[in-house]
Amino acid sequence: MRVLLLTLGSRGDIEPFIALGIGLRAAGHSATLCASHRFGPLIEGHGLRHAPMDDGFLELLHSPAGRAGLERSGSFVGMLSTALRLARQVGPMQLQIQRDCWAAALACQPDLIVHHLKIMGAPDIAHVLGVPAVLVPLVPMVQPTAERPCPVLPTWPDRLAGAAARRAGYRLVNALAVRFGLGPVKRWRRAEGLPPRPAALDLRHDAAGQPVGLLHAHSEWLLPRPADWPPQAVATGFWRLPAASSWQPSPALQAFLEAGPPPIYVGFGSMAGRDPAGLARTVIEALARAGMRGVLARGWGGLEAREVPAQVHLIDEAPHDRLLPLMAAVVHHGGAGTTAAALHAGRPSVICPFFGDQPFWGSLLHRTGLAPAPLPQRRLTTERLAAAMHQAVHDEPLRRAAAAMGERLRAEDGVARAVEWLERWQAGRRA
């Protein structure tokens, strides 16, 4: 089976697809991963074929305008406002991304396309090639359910958001996604001389109106499968990269770890708003107030700190599967990838969400006793962060719950289950 994987976003959007590609290869299949050009070394370093995608979208997100937009996106209204404000710039980038995905598809001639939610034109490519498409929602925000509100919408009180309102929230998000993403796809179809887009074709249905596969890369230990999900919507467990067995702490980091009790890891990836230096100062002051040591990961512009006190050690990055088990707790933005890494390490999280799905993961971990209450970046203060750090390190029920969840998740093989499901799904489409 030749599989084309299409994904877009930060490292947390890329690594699960790399993990899936590795699993497909181990099962004897061919996998090509089309993703942003800057991730080529990471993808090829894991032995996968990389089809490059334009970097413009990522560059926009990390430009001053993009950072300011993300900072305003802490609410649903803010996300809509940001989407409208950046639409003129994003449209041409989406068109180029669609062209790059099409070029990758023509080159590898896939039997199956597996794609991220952000690749809005993947169903069109699959339709033109006559192959099935499977959607991977890294956040369960596509398939309607009455059991919980859509993760990227406000959390309404249950007395106001009944079953019908919850389902309607998912339909609203699907409609908005199509509204903001369909224009470039239609322009691509016209430029390629393709017929008009079939009316039935959308994120959850193929051109004939039949449901597509919805393959969720999260664990049911953390988020149980809703009873009203249809058979084609499944959750396999988190998709994790193979252990970075060759990684060792640098001599400086090793010396820091041995010089005192386990520190707190703090990393926000590429999320930092407009003031990465100010965020770093808040973190360092919170560590001092809580009496904790810390390892700060600069990430992709997420934290800017040049001089730090003795109780803080700076790193650029490190494999989460090796570093986080050495920590006492993990402070992060609540992206799906970092959240999964902290859970697998069996360490409590302190989630400081910026936007999108991050508040959802923060609230979920708090409700399940795996983290203190989330601290939205808009309201983050030294005092609040210090208190949350202290709770994460010293609250024994919380620490025991995090350790137990880590044991359950480490026993799962989400990638293997996903590969098996894709094999069955593809065989069913051929039958």
VOGU-3710 file (C-alpha; in Angstrom, 3 decimals, decimal comma):
1> mrvllltlgs> 0,000/0,000/0,000  1,335/3,429/-0,977  0,247/6,029/1,565  0,552/9,804/1,225  0,606/11,634/4,567  -0,251/15,352/4,476  0,216/17,617/7,488  0,781/21,273/8,308  1,719/23,170/11,450  4,257/23,147/14,248
11> rgdiepfial> 6,353/20,217/15,403  3,397/18,868/17,366  1,511/18,523/14,068  4,443/16,831/12,335  5,741/14,237/14,810  2,542/12,128/15,002  2,598/11,776/11,210  6,279/10,815/11,285  5,416/8,173/13,879  2,598/6,876/11,676
21> giglraaghs> 4,912/6,818/8,648  7,458/4,767/10,588  4,711/2,340/11,610  3,478/2,005/8,031  7,009/1,317/6,815  7,526/-1,321/9,516  4,340/-3,029/8,330  5,682/-3,234/4,774  3,941/-0,213/3,266  5,375/2,807/1,444
31> atlcashrfg> 4,858/6,201/3,102  5,571/9,695/1,774  5,153/12,611/4,163  4,352/15,999/2,620  5,093/18,716/5,173  6,763/22,112/5,436  10,219/22,381/3,933  11,851/23,232/7,271  10,917/19,812/8,677  12,701/17,932/5,892
41> plieghglrh> 15,766/17,011/7,979  13,567/15,768/10,831  11,434/13,635/8,513  14,322/12,237/6,496  16,293/11,656/9,697  13,650/9,088/10,587  14,110/7,359/7,231  10,927/8,621/5,581  10,468/10,128/2,146  9,771/13,874/2,415
51> apmddgflel> 7,767/15,847/-0,142  8,387/19,547/0,586  5,613/22,014/1,266  5,845/25,810/1,201  6,972/27,410/4,488  5,005/30,638/4,039  2,214/29,709/6,444  4,632/28,955/9,277  6,630/32,095/8,568  3,449/34,169/8,785
61> lhspagragl> 2,497/32,636/12,129  5,869/33,617/13,564  5,970/37,096/12,066  5,027/40,097/14,265  1,551/40,147/12,688  1,116/36,439/13,227  2,274/36,555/16,850  -0,082/39,449/17,548  -2,928/37,503/15,946  -2,236/34,415/18,030
71> ersgsfvgml> -2,177/36,534/21,168  -5,690/37,748/20,347  -6,885/34,214/19,634  -7,406/33,121/23,220  -11,185/33,050/22,695  -13,457/31,790/19,939  -14,271/35,360/18,916  -10,542/36,105/18,892  -9,869/33,116/16,617  -12,521/34,287/14,148
81> stalrlarqv> -11,151/37,816/14,243  -7,620/36,562/13,593  -8,783/34,346/10,720  -10,551/37,267/9,062  -7,611/39,622/9,614  -5,065/37,235/8,093  -7,312/35,774/5,380  -5,864/37,925/2,593  -2,322/36,769/3,395  -3,220/33,149/4,140
91> gpmqlqiqrd> -5,210/32,531/0,943  -2,232/32,550/-1,474  -0,271/30,380/0,978  -3,100/27,845/1,113  -3,144/27,764/-2,680  0,599/27,044/-2,795  0,211/24,352/-0,132  -2,502/22,735/-2,254  -0,196/22,784/-5,283  2,602/21,209/-3,257
101> cwaaalacqp> 0,282/18,460/-1,964  -0,905/17,805/-5,519  2,687/17,534/-6,761  3,442/15,054/-3,973  0,374/13,009/-4,896  1,293/12,898/-8,581  4,829/11,808/-7,678  3,910/8,951/-5,328  0,549/7,851/-6,832  -0,926/6,835/-3,466
111> dlivhhlkim> -3,483/4,147/-2,780  -4,577/6,080/0,317  -4,291/9,676/1,580  -4,119/10,357/5,324  -4,292/14,038/6,183  -4,303/16,645/8,918  -7,379/18,821/9,384  -5,427/21,873/8,152  -5,006/20,329/4,679  -8,469/21,314/3,506
121> gapdiahvlg> -7,903/20,256/-0,098  -6,842/16,684/0,637  -10,368/15,298/-0,029  -10,267/16,966/-3,459  -6,917/15,383/-4,321  -8,207/11,986/-3,206  -11,342/12,461/-5,301  -9,385/13,393/-8,431  -7,075/10,372/-8,010  -9,948/8,030/-7,167
131> vpavlvplvp> -8,494/6,936/-3,819  -9,921/7,129/-0,280  -8,957/9,863/2,172  -8,748/9,470/5,942  -8,886/12,534/8,166  -6,697/12,716/11,272  -8,108/15,192/13,814  -5,329/15,522/16,399  -8,042/17,256/18,423  -11,512/15,594/18,486
141> mvqptaerpc> -13,289/18,628/17,003  -14,860/17,228/13,812  -17,202/14,323/14,637  -20,324/15,653/16,406  -21,241/14,165/19,764  -23,761/15,002/22,455  -21,388/13,991/25,251  -19,045/16,991/25,258  -18,790/20,455/23,686  -16,526/20,975/20,681
151> pvlptwpdrl> -13,005/21,484/22,078  -12,335/24,782/20,261  -15,607/26,422/21,277  -16,358/28,069/24,626  -17,174/25,616/27,398  -20,804/26,394/27,985  -22,478/25,367/31,241  -24,252/22,046/30,821  -27,611/23,625/31,626  -27,241/25,851/28,567
161> agaaarragy> -25,493/23,438/26,196  -27,722/20,415/25,857  -27,240/17,537/23,445  -28,526/19,405/20,388  -26,397/22,462/21,139  -23,269/20,344/21,576  -23,777/18,622/18,226  -24,510/21,980/16,603  -21,181/23,304/17,877  -19,274/20,665/15,899
171> rlvnalavrf> -21,314/21,399/12,781  -20,535/25,100/13,184  -16,797/24,433/13,387  -16,953/22,187/10,304  -18,850/24,850/8,372  -16,394/27,578/9,356  -13,418/25,404/8,423  -14,887/24,872/4,968  -15,772/28,562/4,674  -12,227/29,731/5,379
181> glgpvkrwrr> -10,406/26,955/3,508  -12,414/26,252/0,390  -11,587/29,316/-1,731  -7,967/28,323/-2,517  -9,065/24,746/-3,209  -11,614/25,935/-5,772  -8,988/28,150/-7,420  -6,641/25,162/-7,613  -9,339/23,050/-9,279  -9,971/25,742/-11,881
191> aeglpprpaa> -6,250/26,190/-12,569  -5,857/22,429/-13,080  -8,837/22,293/-15,426  -10,770/20,046/-13,045  -14,572/19,898/-12,879  -16,380/21,813/-10,109  -16,128/20,448/-6,604  -18,815/17,826/-5,879  -21,424/19,217/-3,529  -21,238/16,225/-1,179
201> ldlrhdaagq> -17,457/16,481/-0,684  -16,429/17,864/2,698  -14,274/16,967/5,699  -16,466/14,032/6,758  -17,866/12,793/3,434  -16,488/11,766/0,080  -17,857/12,866/-3,311  -20,563/10,186/-3,135  -21,668/11,415/0,286  -20,229/8,373/2,084
211> pvgllhahse> -18,501/8,890/5,463  -14,701/9,045/5,422  -12,503/7,520/8,096  -11,804/9,698/11,136  -8,628/8,451/12,800  -8,004/10,142/16,153  -4,508/10,010/17,624  -5,437/10,211/21,303  -5,975/7,632/24,013  -9,336/6,538/25,313
221> wllprpadwp> -7,738/6,272/28,751  -7,674/10,067/28,738  -10,705/10,818/26,573  -13,216/7,944/26,373  -14,882/7,293/23,032  -18,361/8,860/22,922  -21,137/6,294/22,698  -22,732/8,209/19,800  -19,665/8,208/17,525  -20,235/6,271/14,281
231> pqavatgfwr> -18,108/3,193/13,459  -15,759/5,115/11,128  -14,606/7,396/13,984  -11,936/5,714/16,113  -9,288/6,637/18,679  -6,173/4,476/18,637  -3,959/5,930/21,360  -1,311/8,629/20,957  1,117/8,298/18,062  4,592/8,485/19,545
241> lpaasswqps> 7,991/8,502/17,879  10,361/5,629/18,706  12,465/6,312/21,780  15,484/8,522/21,154  17,835/5,846/22,481  21,029/7,613/21,411  20,276/10,887/23,229  22,227/11,748/26,362  22,096/14,966/28,403  24,924/17,351/27,652
251> palqafleag> 27,615/17,500/30,347  26,228/20,840/31,535  22,668/19,530/31,744  23,801/16,330/33,453  25,707/18,346/36,047  22,640/20,513/36,656  20,385/17,483/37,119  22,790/15,935/39,612  23,186/19,163/41,604  19,761/19,053/43,261
261> pppiyvgfgs> 16,226/17,634/43,280  14,417/17,020/39,976  13,652/20,346/38,292  10,531/21,568/36,528  10,603/21,571/32,734  9,245/24,730/31,106  8,736/24,909/27,347  6,167/26,590/25,134  7,491/25,429/21,761  6,896/28,190/19,246
271> magrdpagla> 4,138/29,776/21,348  5,200/33,026/23,006  2,901/35,855/21,969  4,558/39,190/21,356  6,890/39,180/24,372  9,006/36,003/24,654  11,494/37,798/26,922  8,743/38,924/29,272  7,350/35,411/29,424  10,784/34,059/30,311
281> rtviealara> 11,096/36,600/33,144  7,712/35,535/34,534  8,773/31,875/34,473  12,124/32,518/36,167  10,525/34,669/38,864  7,829/32,028/39,455  10,452/29,319/39,896  12,250/31,477/42,453  9,032/32,248/44,334  8,111/28,539/44,408
291> gmrgvlargw> 11,632/27,555/45,512  12,027/25,276/42,485  14,760/24,538/39,992  13,909/24,686/36,310  15,014/23,562/32,864  13,852/26,118/30,293  13,574/25,106/26,645  13,917/28,079/24,339  12,033/26,212/21,626  11,260/27,877/18,331
301> gglearevpa> 11,231/31,419/19,702  8,966/30,496/22,592  11,195/31,799/25,393  13,951/34,387/25,232  16,381/34,345/28,140  20,121/35,022/27,996  21,196/35,267/31,618  19,583/32,998/34,183  20,121/32,357/37,906  21,906/29,250/39,166
311> qvhlideaph> 18,641/27,367/39,785  17,711/27,585/36,090  19,326/25,769/33,152  18,704/26,738/29,514  18,473/24,285/26,620  17,459/24,720/22,999  15,518/21,474/22,761  15,670/17,831/23,786  13,607/14,699/23,068  10,639/14,794/25,412
321> drllplmaav> 10,542/11,029/25,847  14,027/11,096/27,406  14,007/14,442/29,212  10,551/14,698/30,782  10,830/11,534/32,945  13,779/13,268/34,642  11,590/16,225/35,641  9,323/16,795/38,629  6,582/18,480/36,528  6,066/19,934/33,067
331> vhhggagtta> 4,964/23,521/32,356  3,815/23,944/28,759  1,295/25,545/26,412  -1,033/22,575/26,108  -0,394/21,557/22,520  -1,539/18,010/21,805  2,021/16,738/21,282  3,550/18,176/24,456  0,482/17,181/26,467  0,867/13,582/25,285
341> aalhagrpsv> 4,598/13,628/26,082  4,003/14,834/29,650  1,289/12,213/30,139  3,520/9,418/28,844  6,292/10,553/31,190  3,861/10,223/34,106  4,495/13,794/35,224  1,921/16,412/36,284  1,412/19,277/33,860  0,933/22,988/34,407
351> icpffgdqpf> -0,772/24,160/31,229  -0,595/27,815/30,189  -2,711/27,875/27,005  -2,532/30,485/24,281  -5,352/29,579/21,877  -7,091/26,888/19,817  -7,218/23,434/21,380  -4,784/24,286/24,176  -7,476/25,430/26,692  -9,303/22,150/25,994
361> wgsllhrtgl> -6,312/19,987/26,948  -5,671/22,179/29,992  -9,247/21,815/31,230  -9,305/18,090/30,466  -6,147/17,360/32,463  -7,439/19,437/35,356  -10,828/17,655/35,383  -9,112/14,263/35,360  -6,815/15,148/38,262  -3,619/15,290/36,195
371> apaplpqrrl> -2,888/19,010/36,445  -3,730/22,147/38,409  -6,272/24,493/36,863  -4,937/25,899/33,564  -3,410/29,375/33,550  -4,314/31,200/30,324  -1,436/33,273/29,013  -3,564/36,434/29,073  -3,861/36,125/32,853  -0,492/34,584/33,650
381> tterlaaamh> 1,289/36,132/36,638  4,323/35,193/38,684  2,164/34,450/41,721  -0,302/32,195/39,903  2,399/30,281/38,090  4,418/29,765/41,278  1,350/28,415/43,081  0,571/26,010/40,229  4,189/24,808/40,130  4,119/24,143/43,865
391> qavhdeplrr> 0,867/22,189/43,551  2,153/20,088/40,649  5,266/19,083/42,569  3,815/18,589/46,059  0,191/17,433/45,595  0,478/13,679/46,157  -2,924/12,617/44,719  -2,139/14,579/41,569  1,318/13,046/41,279  -0,032/9,517/41,801
401> aaaamgerlr> -2,730/10,061/39,162  -0,158/11,320/36,657  2,128/8,345/37,315  -0,749/5,885/36,888  -1,836/7,500/33,616  1,724/7,303/32,350  1,814/3,548/32,989  -1,444/3,025/31,073  -0,346/5,106/28,099  3,101/3,505/27,855
411> aedgvarave> 1,374/0,125/27,557  -0,532/1,293/24,468  0,769/1,190/20,897  -1,335/3,785/19,148  0,706/3,667/15,952  0,320/-0,103/15,552  -3,435/0,156/16,123  -3,661/2,994/13,595  -1,761/1,012/10,952  -3,979/-2,036/11,475
421> wlerwqagrr> -7,094/0,119/11,193  -5,837/1,772/7,987  -5,158/-1,641/6,470  -8,717/-2,758/7,251  -10,175/0,530/6,021  -8,295/0,365/2,724  -9,271/-3,277/2,217  -12,906/-2,356/2,859  -12,773/0,416/0,255  -11,412/-2,035/-2,360
431> a> -14,057/-4,667/-1,618
//
